[in-house]
Amino acid sequence: MTVSSRIPLQRQSRRRSVALCCLAILAGCAHAAKRKGADYYGILGIAENADAPAIKKAYRAKSLEFHPDKCELDKDICQAKFIEVSTAYEVLSDPEKRKIYNKHGEEGLKEGGGDGGQSGEQAKAMFRQFFGREPDGNVRIVNRGGHMTFMEEGEPGPKANIYDNTNVTELTSDVYKSHINERDEPWVIMFYKPNDDESVSVKPDFVQFANTFRDFLKVASVNCREQRDTCASASISEFPALRWFPEDKGSPPEVFDLGTINTKNLGKWANGMMPDYATVLEDKRSVRKWLDDASGPAVVLFTDKSSTPPMWKALSREFKNRASLAIVLRCDKTGVFKTPVQREYDVRIPGVLRLDPLEEVGKIAEKFDFQMKKDVIHLWIMKTIAIRKQSGPQATFKEWSRDRYEDGDCGPGDSQICFLWFKAGKDAKVEEATRQLAHKYRTDPIKLMWVNVELSPQVLEAFNLEHSDASDFFVAFRPKRQRFKVHEGELNFAELDSFVDGVLSGGPMTSRLKQPRIEL
C-alpha cells in the first residue's frame, strides 16, 4: 500500500476518536443533568473522570482561594464558597460517596430530610479549617438566605472558671503558650469543663493538693469551654484530664495513672514525678565523694523519711548547678538507732547542715536553725551562695577514684600537672597541711588528688613506692608524659608548698611509671 492510500485511513481513525470523545462528554453531561443538587465537579473545576490527585490539587487551590485570610469577597460569601468546596472534596475524595453521588446526585447522599443542613465531625473539621479554632459544641452547616453557613450550637451548662480565687492558676491560651510551651520548670495541669459533673466533683481535692504543693511546683488548670484551642492542641478529649508537664519543654506530658483523682493519689503521683537532684548519702565514703564533687555550697538534709521529700526535690532542682544538695534518709529521731552518716554529725532530725568540702567528714560549717519551710531554706542557701562568691573560688583534694581516672582526671591523656597525696590512715597534721595547700593553689591549673593506699596498694607499686617505709607520700605527676617526682621531707604546709612551687617553676620529673595504666 502506498503512502497516499494510507492517509484516508488515518483521517478516518482520528474522526472516530473525536466522535467517541464527544459521545463521552455528552454522556457525562447527560449524567450531570440527571443529578439533582450541587455540581461538585463544577465547584472544584474538574472533569468527572478526574483521579484522586487531581481532586486533591483542585481542592487545595479552591479552599485557599476562599479561605478568610485570602478571600476578597464578602465574608458570608467566602464562608459559603468554602463550605461548598469542602463538601465537594469530602464527597469526591471518598470512593463510596462519589459512586452514590455520580448515580443519584446530592439528594442520594442525604440521610433523612430536614432543612438540608449538615452536622457532625465533618462539619467540625470544616469549621476548624475555616476559622482556625475549636467550635463551641456541635456544628451544623445550614442554608441561610441562599448561602451555606456554619452554626455553632453551643454546649449547655456553665462556662465560667471554677478555680478562680484558689491556689490553682487558671491559664488562658496566651499564658499557656508562653508558660507551658516555653517552660523550664514542671507543671501539673487540670483540664476540665465547668459543665462536666466529674470535673466539678474533683475540685476540692485538686484545690487541697494545690494548697500543699504550691511551694514545690506549679499547679494550674485550663477551662476547656473557654480555652477550646488550648485543649485541642493538648489532645484533650475526656474530662477531667490531668497532665504532668516536665521541666524539659521538649518532653511530652505524662498522664495521671493512679485511678481516682483524690488528694492522696495526687500527692503520691506528683511526688513520684518530681525530679530529684539530691545525692543520697549512706556512709563516710559517699559523703567524702559528694564533698569532693560539690559545686557551690554543700547542703545536706537529715530526715526520717524513706525517700526525698517534695520540698527537698524542689530545692534540688532550683539550685541545680548553683549548690550541691544531699540527703540522709531513714534517720532515727530518738538517736538510738542512728544511721552511719547520722553518727558522724550532731544534728536534730529533721535538720539541715552546710558542710565545708575542705574539712574532714564530721565537721559542720553551719547549722540551719530556722523554720523548716521551703522559702526560708531557699533564702538561707542563697545567702551562703552570695558569701561563697565574695570569698572567691575554693578547692580541695579530691579522691582519685576509678571513675575519675576513667573520665580522664590524671589519666594517660591528661596534660595537666597532678599532685597526688597517697594516704594511709588518718593524720590530722597532714590533712591540715593539704587543706592549706588546696586553698593557696585554688586558682592554679593543677589537679589535687588523694588515694587511700591501704585500699589501693597497687598504686604504690606503679610509682615504685611499694618497698618504702613511709606511710604517706606526696607526688607530682605528669600523666601524659608518665613522669613523676616524689616529695622528700616532712608533710607540712611549708615543705609541701615549696615542693609544689618548685614543680610549677619548671622543676624536672625524672622518674617514670612502671606501666602506662594505673589500677585504682
VOLO-270375 format. One line per 3 residues: for each residue x, y, z of C-alpha. Coordinates in pm, whole numbers, always signed. Example, Ala and Ser with C-alpha at 12.3 -4.5 7.8 and 13.67 -1.06 7.14 Angstrom:
BEGIN
+1230 -450 +780; +1367 -106 +714
// end
This chain:
BEGIN
+0 +0 +0; +131 +345 -93; +158 +645 +142
-123 +824 -41; -354 +529 +12; -290 +525 +393
-386 +892 +458; -763 +845 +433; -750 +560 +684
-560 +777 +940; -812 +1059 +896; -1097 +814 +947
-933 +689 +1273; -895 +1043 +1410; -1257 +1123 +1323
-1375 +813 +1510; -1169 +917 +1821; -1314 +1266 +1819
-1660 +1124 +1784; -1609 +889 +2078; -1479 +1177 +2298
-1781 +1386 +2209; -2009 +1099 +2294; -1830 +1058 +2632
-1866 +1425 +2708; -2231 +1423 +2608; -2283 +1116 +2826
-2116 +1294 +3119; -2329 +1599 +3058; -2634 +1376 +3048
-2537 +1224 +3386; -2474 +1573 +3530; -2809 +1688 +3401
-2980 +1391 +3568; -2811 +1462 +3906; -3007 +1697 +4129
-2848 +1947 +4362; -2494 +2083 +4372; -2248 +2015 +4090
-1944 +1908 +4292; -1729 +1857 +3983; -1811 +2209 +3865
-1746 +2355 +4211; -1393 +2212 +4208; -1348 +2284 +3834
-1255 +1927 +3738; -1369 +1664 +3491; -1592 +1380 +3608
-1317 +1128 +3537; -1058 +1317 +3749; -839 +1092 +3963
-766 +1133 +4336; -450 +1350 +4297; -634 +1587 +4061
-924 +1616 +4307; -690 +1694 +4596; -495 +1951 +4393
-814 +2129 +4289; -946 +2127 +4647; -628 +2281 +4786
-637 +2561 +4532; -1008 +2636 +4582; -1003 +2614 +4964
-711 +2857 +4969; -895 +3090 +4733; -1196 +3113 +4966
-1011 +3099 +5299; -1082 +3414 +5507; -712 +3507 +5502
-714 +3517 +5118; -1073 +3570 +5005; -1155 +3927 +4893
-1532 +3871 +4863; -1795 +3939 +5128; -1734 +3738 +5447
-2060 +3542 +5416; -1993 +3461 +5050; -1640 +3343 +5134
-1778 +3117 +5406; -2046 +2974 +5176; -1795 +2909 +4896
-1552 +2747 +5139; -1827 +2516 +5263; -1919 +2423 +4905
-1559 +2343 +4816; -1502 +2142 +5137; -1826 +1950 +5090
-1741 +1871 +4727; -1399 +1742 +4826; -1539 +1539 +5116
-1774 +1359 +4873; -1550 +1316 +4570; -1247 +1202 +4771
-1450 +915 +4918; -1498 +636 +4659; -1829 +514 +4806
-1978 +862 +4840; -1856 +954 +4491; -2024 +646 +4347
-2355 +736 +4513; -2323 +1098 +4401; -2245 +1003 +4042
-2560 +792 +4031; -2808 +986 +4244; -2659 +1332 +4294
-2662 +1534 +4616; -3005 +1401 +4711; -2872 +1048 +4721
-2618 +1145 +4990; -2871 +1291 +5232; -2967 +1082 +5527
-3323 +1181 +5600; -3477 +1516 +5510; -3485 +1824 +5729
-3354 +2156 +5614; -3071 +2003 +5414; -2811 +2105 +5672
-2507 +1906 +5782; -2367 +1826 +6125; -2108 +1600 +6285
-1733 +1565 +6278; -1704 +1660 +5911; -1874 +1993 +5978
-1646 +2050 +6279; -1341 +1978 +6064; -1455 +2238 +5808
-1518 +2487 +6088; -1168 +2438 +6232; -1006 +2481 +5892
-1203 +2795 +5810; -1188 +2977 +6147; -865 +2829 +6285
-1021 +2749 +6624; -1230 +2489 +6803; -1610 +2524 +6776
-1834 +2570 +7079; -2018 +2240 +7091; -2168 +2080 +6782
-2157 +2245 +6436; -2427 +2247 +6170; -2398 +2369 +5813
-2727 +2534 +5723; -2874 +2739 +5440; -2946 +3097 +5540
-3064 +3346 +5282; -2941 +3128 +4997; -2590 +3089 +5145
-2446 +2791 +5331; -2308 +2892 +5669; -2169 +2743 +5991
-2384 +2739 +6302; -2231 +2661 +6645; -2492 +2500 +6864
-2301 +2555 +7190; -2285 +2324 +7491; -2545 +2351 +7766
-2443 +2441 +8121; -2200 +2686 +8286; -1885 +2819 +8117
-1720 +3020 +8397; -1385 +2921 +8554; -1418 +2713 +8871
-1064 +2762 +9008; -1058 +3141 +9033; -961 +3269 +9382
-776 +2945 +9470; -408 +2842 +9466; -473 +2683 +9125
-370 +2916 +8841; -630 +2941 +8563; -444 +2954 +8230
-563 +3142 +7922; -443 +3039 +7577; -181 +3318 +7567
-43 +3232 +7912; -40 +2863 +7822; +168 +2929 +7511
+424 +3143 +7695; +450 +2946 +8021; +382 +2585 +7922
+511 +2560 +7568; +827 +2751 +7673; +852 +2609 +8026
+1172 +2549 +8224; +1005 +2404 +8534; +747 +2127 +8589
+372 +2198 +8586; +66 +1999 +8692; -240 +2099 +8487
-604 +2001 +8526; -802 +2024 +8200; -1172 +2046 +8281
-1516 +2163 +8173; -1731 +2353 +8425; -2044 +2184 +8284
-1897 +1837 +8345; -2011 +1682 +8673; -1690 +1483 +8734
-1474 +1790 +8663; -1662 +1979 +8930; -1659 +1689 +9179
-1274 +1666 +9188; -1230 +2040 +9250; -1200 +2019 +9635
-928 +1753 +9617; -734 +1940 +9350; -753 +2265 +9547
-627 +2085 +9860; -343 +1936 +9655; -252 +2284 +9528
-251 +2419 +9883; +3 +2152 +9982; +228 +2160 +9674
+209 +2527 +9571; +558 +2595 +9711; +711 +2293 +9536
+575 +2311 +9180; +336 +2497 +8952; -28 +2387 +8979
-269 +2514 +8712; -595 +2446 +8528; -743 +2507 +8183
-1114 +2566 +8131; -1179 +2376 +7807; -1506 +2556 +7741
-1330 +2891 +7729; -986 +2775 +7603; -1101 +2522 +7342
-798 +2563 +7114; -556 +2500 +7401; -731 +2178 +7498
-743 +2061 +7137; -369 +2127 +7092; -304 +1922 +7408
-515 +1634 +7263; -767 +1651 +7548; -1094 +1476 +7463
-1215 +1343 +7801; -1271 +1534 +8125; -1132 +1586 +8376
-783 +1523 +8235; -470 +1561 +8450; -126 +1606 +8294
+231 +1643 +8424; +445 +1869 +8205; +816 +1803 +8282
+1069 +2087 +8302; +1213 +1990 +7963; +979 +2160 +7717
+1072 +1904 +7453; +938 +1614 +7661; +573 +1506 +7619
+332 +1538 +7914; +265 +1243 +8144; -91 +1122 +8208
-224 +1075 +8564; -243 +698 +8608; -334 +633 +8972
-707 +590 +8923; -934 +808 +9136; -839 +1175 +9149
-817 +1247 +9523; -574 +1435 +9746; -376 +1125 +9846
-329 +995 +9491; -247 +1341 +9361; +28 +1386 +9620
+170 +1039 +9556; +168 +1091 +9179; +324 +1439 +9189
+596 +1335 +9435; +686 +1043 +9210; +704 +1269 +8905
+915 +1546 +9062; +1282 +1536 +8954; +1532 +1469 +9236
+1883 +1611 +9202; +1984 +1549 +9565; +2262 +1298 +9634
+2174 +1019 +9878; +2449 +975 +10141; +2483 +633 +10305
+2833 +622 +10457; +3151 +826 +10514; +3291 +733 +10176
+2984 +861 +9991; +2999 +1182 +10198; +3363 +1235 +10103
+3295 +1173 +9735; +2998 +1412 +9739; +3207 +1683 +9906
+3485 +1632 +9654; +3240 +1676 +9367; +3042 +1959 +9529
+2968 +2260 +9310; +2875 +2558 +9526; +2770 +2527 +9892
+2731 +2169 +10019; +2395 +2142 +10199; +2252 +1820 +10340
+1912 +1728 +10485; +1885 +1464 +10760; +1535 +1314 +10761
+1347 +1015 +10897; +1167 +974 +10562; +1245 +678 +10336
+1250 +891 +10018; +1332 +1250 +9931; +1051 +1487 +10044
+890 +1712 +9778; +1036 +2025 +9942; +1394 +1895 +9907
+1331 +1779 +9549; +1208 +2127 +9460; +1513 +2292 +9621
+1749 +2048 +9447; +1600 +2150 +9113; +1604 +2523 +9186
+1969 +2516 +9298; +2090 +2275 +9033; +2443 +2379 +8924
+2448 +2654 +9191; +2464 +2446 +9509; +2513 +2078 +9591
+2224 +1926 +9786; +2235 +1586 +9952; +2009 +1386 +10182
+2049 +1127 +10457; +1738 +904 +10471; +1582 +693 +10748
+1746 +883 +11035; +1634 +788 +11386; +1466 +1079 +11567
+1536 +925 +11909; +1907 +893 +11836; +1914 +529 +11949
+1945 +360 +11611; +2143 +616 +11413; +2240 +562 +11051
+2615 +554 +10969; +2616 +914 +10843; +2391 +1033 +11127
+2651 +909 +11376; +2911 +1142 +11224; +2715 +1464 +11286
+2547 +1630 +11580; +2212 +1713 +11420; +1848 +1712 +11521
+1605 +1521 +11296; +1487 +1670 +11066; +1781 +1904 +11026
+1984 +2084 +10760; +2361 +2136 +10769; +2613 +2312 +10550
+2942 +2126 +10522; +3282 +2257 +10419; +3450 +2043 +10147
+3788 +2145 +10290; +3705 +1994 +10628; +3708 +1628 +10722
+3387 +1425 +10744; +3205 +1508 +11067; +3287 +1879 +11075
+2988 +2116 +11047; +3033 +2454 +10879; +2686 +2588 +10968
+2354 +2465 +11109; +2019 +2578 +10979; +1831 +2689 +11292
+1512 +2834 +11144; +1168 +2707 +11040; +1181 +2405 +10810
+996 +2585 +10532; +1100 +2593 +10170; +1113 +2970 +10129
+1319 +3011 +10449; +1569 +2741 +10346; +1582 +2895 +9998
+1687 +3233 +10136; +1947 +3067 +10363; +2107 +2882 +10071
+2102 +3200 +9863; +2291 +3375 +10142; +2558 +3103 +10152
+2599 +3128 +9773; +2649 +3504 +9799; +2906 +3466 +10078
+3089 +3199 +9882; +3111 +3426 +9577; +3258 +3707 +9788
+3526 +3478 +9932; +3638 +3362 +9586; +3699 +3011 +9450
+3759 +2715 +9679; +3946 +2394 +9622; +4012 +2064 +9792
+4193 +1738 +9731; +3950 +1508 +9551; +3954 +1130 +9579
+4139 +974 +9288; +3883 +705 +9214; +3848 +462 +8926
+3560 +669 +8783; +3764 +989 +8788; +4061 +814 +8635
+3844 +669 +8356; +3692 +1015 +8299; +4041 +1149 +8235
+4146 +1301 +8569; +4520 +1231 +8592; +4468 +962 +8330
+4701 +874 +8040; +4574 +1159 +7822; +4568 +1433 +8089
+4822 +1708 +8014; +4777 +1892 +8346; +5014 +1852 +8641
+4863 +1639 +8917; +4969 +1645 +9280; +4882 +1315 +9442
+4856 +1251 +9812; +4893 +880 +9891; +4743 +848 +10237
+4730 +559 +10482; +4501 +608 +10779; +4427 +943 +10937
+4683 +1214 +11018; +4532 +1544 +11135; +4852 +1745 +11072
+4889 +1623 +10715; +4518 +1682 +10646; +4552 +2040 +10769
+4859 +2092 +10552; +4677 +1966 +10241; +4377 +2192 +10315
+4607 +2494 +10331; +4777 +2383 +10012; +4446 +2340 +9828
+4335 +2686 +9936; +4657 +2856 +9823; +4660 +2693 +9477
+4284 +2703 +9421; +4316 +2922 +9107; +4612 +2739 +8951
+4556 +2500 +8656; +4656 +2189 +8853; +4473 +1889 +8993
+4491 +1784 +9357; +4401 +1420 +9428; +4424 +1172 +9713
+4401 +795 +9721; +4388 +553 +10013; +4684 +322 +9956
+4555 +76 +10213; +4260 +10 +9984; +4463 +51 +9662
+4817 -74 +9737; +4882 -131 +9366; +4918 +247 +9328
+5239 +238 +9533; +5379 -28 +9301; +5304 +183 +8993
+5513 +466 +9140; +5793 +238 +9271; +5699 +305 +9634
+5592 -42 +9744; +5910 -102 +9944; +5926 +239 +10117
+5897 +259 +10497; +5689 +580 +10487; +5310 +566 +10528
+5205 +881 +10338; +5353 +1018 +10016; +5317 +1337 +9812
+5386 +1300 +9439; +5399 +1541 +9144; +5277 +1362 +8831
+5262 +1444 +8456; +5018 +1174 +8332; +5059 +1230 +7959
+5438 +1201 +7985; +5415 +926 +8251; +5675 +1114 +8458
+5662 +1184 +8831; +5860 +1317 +9127; +5821 +1213 +9492
+5843 +1476 +9767; +6123 +1402 +10011; +6077 +1556 +10354
+5810 +1636 +10609; +5445 +1656 +10500; +5381 +2000 +10647
+5247 +2303 +10467; +5578 +2489 +10432; +5763 +2197 +10273
+5472 +2089 +10055; +5427 +2449 +9939; +5795 +2469 +9845
+5771 +2137 +9658; +5466 +2246 +9457; +5617 +2583 +9378
+5937 +2416 +9253; +5748 +2183 +9023; +5534 +2465 +8882
+5850 +2669 +8825; +5985 +2402 +8591; +6149 +2152 +8823
+6225 +1825 +8639; +6041 +1497 +8689; +6289 +1219 +8631
+6105 +907 +8746; +5884 +708 +8509; +5576 +492 +8571
+5617 +115 +8564; +5308 +74 +8346; +5100 +318 +8138
+4772 +241 +8318; +4711 +259 +8690; +4462 +29 +8863
+4257 +214 +9127
// end
